[in-house]
Amino acid sequence: MTDATTTAFPRRTLGRQGLVVSALGLGCMGMSDFYGPSEEATNLAVLHHALDIGVNFLDTADMYGVGENEKLLAKVLRERRGEIVLATKFGNVRGPDGAFLGVNGRPEYVAAACDASLQRLGVDCIDLYYQHRVDRTVPIEETVGAMARLVEAGKVRHLGLSEAAPATIRRAAAVHPIAALQTEYSLWTRDVEAEILPTCRELGIGFVPYSPLGRGFLTGAITATDTLAADDWRRQNPRFQADNAAQNRALVEAVTELARTRGCTPAQLALAWLLHQGEDIVPIPGTRRIARLDENAGAARIALTAEERARIDAVLAAHAIAGTRYPEWSMGTVNG
């Protein structure tokens, strides 16, 4: 296994405005929501360890744990704000009980959501502020215009979008520079390669793949959906359903064999493959374990040869993925 080290962690730049981040970030969602129960002390230990090894790009959102994830990060920000590149998001609205209430991109909501996030995080400025999902009822120009006013007010340094379609990205970038697009991208989710990624590159927008390990499936650690916690969101994900999971496991087995040959773990191979798709790509795998964090970080130091990349591409071409990446009702909120 390739391990992370305490030497300088590789850095990459998102966008054309100089946002420099670690080549791999840390997705914090699972520490507070969606993947079953977690323990705060352990989560804090993982967050501190990420900073200790040089992973400084921390990703949260106001909807994760209905604000609780931002409050968790606040405990680290109080001590180590200067070491952190902080990203959070707005737009997915949830009730106090966690119920999903829709997407809101209205200008007045943008301002209120930002102020609420700043308060929960205990900071006066967010480094990268994303619209989490596109509100199809509000012109993107109005939403991004409100986000731009946050930059002018000094509350936000850089702007981002998540799950936005090419036309939306273009319209948004015409209003204010966009530093990054965060959208799902991994060995089993490659649809961004057709139009979205080329659009980002044309406009000088960095790309932040979320779920780069297929919500854990690509690591090989999930052998059966019924082993997940009862409230684990992945039980609802079509790709984890019985017949689909069986078909998708064939890809994992093939990737695992490639990783064995390479002398790394499947997770490391999956992340290294993403990193080799371009210097403008910064994946944000999530974890609640220090050992997994170190494992993932080790991927930033794996150099794949052209032959190894071709071998991976051949495996991907030979294994069709079964199931959509979200349940049907959620698919309507992506690529907006």
C-alpha positions as CSV (number, residue, x, y, z in Angstrom):
1,M,0.0,0.0,0.0
2,T,1.2,3.5,-0.8
3,D,1.0,5.7,2.3
4,A,0.7,9.4,2.9
5,T,3.7,11.1,4.4
6,T,4.3,14.2,6.4
7,T,6.3,15.8,3.6
8,A,4.7,18.6,1.6
9,F,1.4,17.4,0.2
10,P,0.9,18.1,-3.5
11,R,-1.1,21.2,-4.3
12,R,-3.4,22.1,-7.3
13,T,-5.1,25.3,-8.4
14,L,-8.8,25.6,-8.9
15,G,-9.9,28.2,-11.5
16,R,-8.0,31.2,-12.8
17,Q,-8.3,33.3,-9.6
18,G,-5.5,31.5,-7.7
19,L,-7.4,29.2,-5.3
20,V,-4.7,26.8,-4.2
21,V,-5.8,23.6,-2.4
22,S,-4.4,20.2,-1.6
23,A,-4.5,17.8,-4.6
24,L,-7.1,15.7,-2.6
25,G,-9.6,17.3,-0.3
26,L,-11.7,15.8,2.5
27,G,-15.5,15.4,2.0
28,C,-17.0,15.8,5.5
29,M,-20.7,15.0,4.8
30,G,-20.6,11.4,6.1
31,M,-19.3,12.6,9.5
32,S,-22.8,14.1,10.2
33,D,-25.3,12.5,7.9
34,F,-26.4,9.8,5.4
35,Y,-24.0,7.0,6.2
36,G,-25.2,5.9,9.6
37,P,-24.0,7.0,13.1
38,S,-20.6,8.5,13.8
39,E,-18.7,9.6,16.9
40,E,-17.7,13.3,17.2
41,A,-14.3,12.7,18.9
42,T,-13.3,10.4,16.1
43,N,-14.4,12.8,13.4
44,L,-12.4,15.6,15.0
45,A,-9.4,13.4,15.1
46,V,-9.8,12.7,11.4
47,L,-10.1,16.4,10.6
48,H,-7.0,17.3,12.6
49,H,-5.0,14.4,11.0
50,A,-6.0,15.6,7.6
51,L,-4.5,19.0,8.3
52,D,-1.4,17.4,9.9
53,I,-0.6,15.5,6.7
54,G,-1.4,18.5,4.5
55,V,-4.9,17.8,3.3
56,N,-6.3,21.3,3.8
57,F,-9.3,21.4,1.5
58,L,-12.4,20.7,3.7
59,D,-15.8,20.3,2.1
60,T,-19.1,20.7,3.9
61,A,-22.6,22.1,3.2
62,D,-25.4,23.7,5.2
63,M,-27.6,20.7,4.6
64,Y,-25.2,18.1,6.0
65,G,-26.8,17.1,9.3
66,V,-29.0,20.2,8.9
67,G,-26.2,22.5,9.9
68,E,-24.4,20.1,12.3
69,N,-21.5,19.4,9.9
70,E,-20.7,23.0,9.7
71,K,-20.8,23.2,13.6
72,L,-18.4,20.2,13.7
73,L,-15.9,22.0,11.4
74,A,-16.2,25.1,13.6
75,K,-14.4,23.2,16.4
76,V,-11.4,22.7,14.2
77,L,-11.6,26.1,12.5
78,R,-11.3,27.8,15.9
79,E,-7.9,26.3,16.3
80,R,-6.6,26.0,12.8
81,R,-8.4,28.5,10.5
82,G,-5.2,29.6,8.8
83,E,-4.4,26.0,7.6
84,I,-7.8,25.4,6.1
85,V,-9.3,26.1,2.7
86,L,-13.0,26.0,3.6
87,A,-15.7,25.1,1.1
88,T,-19.4,25.0,2.0
89,K,-22.7,25.1,0.0
90,F,-26.2,26.4,0.0
91,G,-29.3,25.7,-2.0
92,N,-30.6,22.3,-0.8
93,V,-33.2,23.2,1.8
94,R,-34.1,20.8,4.6
95,G,-36.5,21.1,7.5
96,P,-35.4,20.8,11.2
97,D,-36.4,17.1,11.0
98,G,-34.1,16.6,8.0
99,A,-36.9,16.5,5.4
100,F,-35.9,17.7,2.0
101,L,-37.9,20.8,1.2
102,G,-36.5,21.7,-2.3
103,V,-33.9,23.9,-3.9
104,N,-33.7,27.6,-3.3
105,G,-31.5,29.9,-5.4
106,R,-33.4,33.2,-4.8
107,P,-31.0,36.1,-4.1
108,E,-32.5,36.9,-0.7
109,Y,-32.0,33.2,0.3
110,V,-28.4,33.2,-0.9
111,A,-27.5,36.1,1.4
112,A,-29.4,34.6,4.4
113,A,-27.9,31.1,3.9
114,C,-24.4,32.6,3.7
115,D,-24.8,34.5,7.0
116,A,-26.2,31.4,8.7
117,S,-23.2,29.3,7.5
118,L,-20.7,31.9,8.6
119,Q,-22.3,31.9,12.1
120,R,-22.3,28.1,12.4
121,L,-18.7,27.9,11.1
122,G,-17.6,30.7,13.4
123,V,-15.6,32.4,10.6
124,D,-16.0,35.8,8.8
125,C,-15.2,34.5,5.3
126,I,-15.8,31.3,3.3
127,D,-13.0,30.4,0.8
128,L,-15.2,28.6,-1.7
129,Y,-19.0,29.0,-1.7
130,Y,-21.0,26.6,-3.9
131,Q,-24.6,26.6,-5.1
132,H,-25.3,23.0,-4.1
133,R,-28.0,22.4,-6.7
134,V,-29.3,24.7,-9.4
135,D,-32.7,26.2,-8.8
136,R,-34.4,25.8,-12.1
137,T,-37.1,28.4,-11.2
138,V,-34.6,31.2,-10.7
139,P,-32.3,32.5,-13.5
140,I,-28.8,31.5,-12.8
141,E,-27.7,35.1,-13.4
142,E,-29.8,36.2,-10.4
143,T,-28.3,33.5,-8.1
144,V,-24.7,34.1,-9.1
145,G,-25.3,37.9,-9.0
146,A,-26.2,37.5,-5.3
147,M,-23.2,35.2,-4.8
148,A,-21.0,37.9,-6.4
149,R,-22.3,40.4,-3.9
150,L,-21.0,38.1,-1.1
151,V,-17.5,38.4,-2.7
152,E,-17.8,42.1,-2.8
153,A,-18.9,42.2,0.9
154,G,-15.8,40.1,1.8
155,K,-17.9,37.2,3.1
156,V,-16.7,34.8,0.3
157,R,-13.5,34.5,-1.6
158,H,-14.4,32.3,-4.6
159,L,-17.6,31.0,-6.1
160,G,-18.5,27.5,-7.2
161,L,-21.4,25.5,-8.7
162,S,-22.5,21.9,-8.2
163,E,-24.2,19.6,-10.6
164,A,-24.7,22.4,-13.2
165,A,-25.2,21.7,-16.9
166,P,-22.9,23.2,-19.5
167,A,-25.3,26.0,-20.5
168,T,-25.8,26.9,-16.9
169,I,-22.0,27.0,-16.3
170,R,-21.5,29.4,-19.2
171,R,-24.3,31.8,-18.1
172,A,-22.9,31.7,-14.5
173,A,-19.4,32.4,-15.6
174,A,-20.6,35.4,-17.6
175,V,-21.7,37.0,-14.4
176,H,-18.7,36.3,-12.1
177,P,-15.6,34.0,-12.4
178,I,-16.4,30.5,-11.2
179,A,-13.5,28.8,-9.5
180,A,-14.8,25.2,-9.4
181,L,-17.6,22.9,-10.4
182,Q,-18.4,20.1,-8.0
183,T,-20.0,17.1,-9.6
184,E,-19.9,13.4,-9.2
185,Y,-17.1,11.8,-11.2
186,S,-15.4,8.4,-10.6
187,L,-14.6,5.1,-12.3
188,W,-18.3,4.3,-12.4
189,T,-19.7,7.8,-13.1
190,R,-18.0,9.3,-16.2
191,D,-20.8,11.2,-18.0
192,V,-19.1,14.6,-17.2
193,E,-16.4,13.7,-19.7
194,A,-18.7,14.4,-22.7
195,E,-19.6,18.0,-22.3
196,I,-19.3,19.3,-18.7
197,L,-15.6,18.8,-18.1
198,P,-14.7,20.3,-21.6
199,T,-16.9,23.3,-20.8
200,C,-15.1,23.8,-17.4
201,R,-11.7,23.6,-19.1
202,E,-12.7,26.1,-21.8
203,L,-13.8,28.6,-19.1
204,G,-10.9,27.9,-16.8
205,I,-13.0,26.3,-14.1
206,G,-11.5,23.7,-11.8
207,F,-13.3,20.4,-11.3
208,V,-14.0,18.8,-7.9
209,P,-15.3,15.2,-8.1
210,Y,-17.5,14.2,-5.2
211,S,-18.1,10.5,-4.4
212,P,-14.8,9.7,-6.2
213,L,-14.9,6.2,-4.6
214,G,-18.5,5.5,-5.6
215,R,-19.8,6.1,-2.0
216,G,-17.4,3.4,-0.8
217,F,-18.4,0.8,-3.3
218,L,-15.3,1.1,-5.4
219,T,-13.1,0.3,-2.4
220,G,-14.3,-3.2,-2.3
221,A,-15.3,-2.8,1.3
222,I,-19.0,-3.0,0.7
223,T,-19.9,-6.6,-0.1
224,A,-23.6,-6.5,0.6
225,T,-26.1,-3.6,1.1
226,D,-27.7,-5.3,4.1
227,T,-24.5,-4.9,6.0
228,L,-24.9,-1.1,6.0
229,A,-26.6,0.8,8.9
230,A,-30.4,0.8,8.8
231,D,-30.4,4.5,8.2
232,D,-27.6,4.5,5.6
233,W,-28.7,6.4,2.5
234,R,-26.9,4.0,0.2
235,R,-29.7,1.4,0.9
236,Q,-31.8,3.7,-1.4
237,N,-29.2,4.1,-4.1
238,P,-30.0,2.1,-7.3
239,R,-26.4,1.1,-7.8
240,F,-26.4,-0.6,-4.4
241,Q,-29.6,-2.6,-5.1
242,A,-29.3,-6.4,-5.3
243,D,-29.1,-7.1,-9.1
244,N,-27.3,-3.8,-9.9
245,A,-24.8,-4.3,-7.1
246,A,-24.0,-7.8,-8.4
247,Q,-23.2,-6.4,-11.8
248,N,-21.3,-3.5,-10.5
249,R,-19.2,-5.7,-8.2
250,A,-17.6,-7.1,-11.4
251,L,-16.0,-3.7,-12.0
252,V,-14.8,-3.6,-8.4
253,E,-13.2,-7.0,-8.8
254,A,-11.4,-6.0,-12.0
255,V,-10.2,-2.8,-10.4
256,T,-9.0,-4.7,-7.4
257,E,-7.0,-7.0,-9.5
258,L,-5.4,-4.0,-11.3
259,A,-4.6,-2.4,-7.9
260,R,-3.0,-5.7,-6.7
261,T,-0.7,-5.7,-9.8
262,R,0.1,-2.0,-9.2
263,G,0.9,-2.6,-5.5
264,C,-1.8,-0.2,-4.2
265,T,-5.4,-0.5,-2.9
266,P,-8.5,-0.2,-5.1
267,A,-9.3,3.1,-3.5
268,Q,-5.9,4.5,-4.3
269,L,-6.1,3.3,-7.9
270,A,-9.5,4.9,-8.3
271,L,-8.3,8.2,-6.9
272,A,-5.0,8.1,-8.8
273,W,-7.0,7.6,-12.1
274,L,-9.0,10.7,-11.3
275,L,-5.9,12.7,-10.5
276,H,-4.4,11.7,-13.9
277,Q,-7.4,13.1,-15.8
278,G,-6.0,16.6,-15.4
279,E,-4.2,19.0,-13.1
280,D,-7.5,20.9,-12.7
281,I,-9.1,18.0,-10.9
282,V,-9.3,17.8,-7.1
283,P,-11.3,14.8,-5.7
284,I,-12.8,15.0,-2.2
285,P,-13.2,11.5,-0.8
286,G,-14.9,11.3,2.5
287,T,-14.0,9.1,5.5
288,R,-14.4,8.7,9.2
289,R,-11.3,6.7,9.8
290,I,-7.7,7.9,10.0
291,A,-6.4,4.8,8.3
292,R,-8.7,5.3,5.3
293,L,-7.6,9.0,5.2
294,D,-4.0,8.0,5.0
295,E,-4.8,5.4,2.4
296,N,-6.6,7.9,0.2
297,A,-3.9,10.5,0.6
298,G,-1.4,8.1,-0.6
299,A,-3.1,8.2,-4.1
300,A,-1.7,11.7,-4.6
301,R,1.8,10.2,-4.9
302,I,1.0,7.4,-7.4
303,A,2.2,8.0,-10.9
304,L,0.3,5.8,-13.4
305,T,2.0,5.0,-16.7
306,A,0.3,5.4,-20.0
307,E,0.1,1.6,-20.2
308,E,-1.6,1.4,-16.8
309,R,-4.1,4.0,-17.7
310,A,-4.9,2.2,-20.9
311,R,-5.4,-1.0,-18.9
312,I,-7.9,0.8,-16.6
313,D,-9.7,2.3,-19.6
314,A,-10.1,-1.2,-21.1
315,V,-11.6,-2.5,-17.8
316,L,-14.0,0.4,-17.7
317,A,-15.0,-0.2,-21.3
318,A,-15.7,-3.9,-20.5
319,H,-18.0,-3.3,-17.5
320,A,-21.3,-1.5,-18.0
321,I,-22.6,0.1,-14.8
322,A,-26.1,-0.9,-13.6
323,G,-28.4,1.7,-12.0
324,T,-28.7,5.5,-11.9
325,R,-26.5,7.4,-9.5
326,Y,-29.5,8.6,-7.5
327,P,-33.0,7.4,-7.0
328,E,-35.4,8.6,-9.7
329,W,-36.8,11.6,-7.6
330,S,-33.3,12.9,-7.0
331,M,-32.1,12.6,-10.6
332,G,-34.2,15.7,-11.4
333,T,-32.0,17.9,-9.3
334,V,-28.7,17.1,-11.0
335,N,-27.1,18.5,-14.2
336,G,-29.3,21.6,-13.8
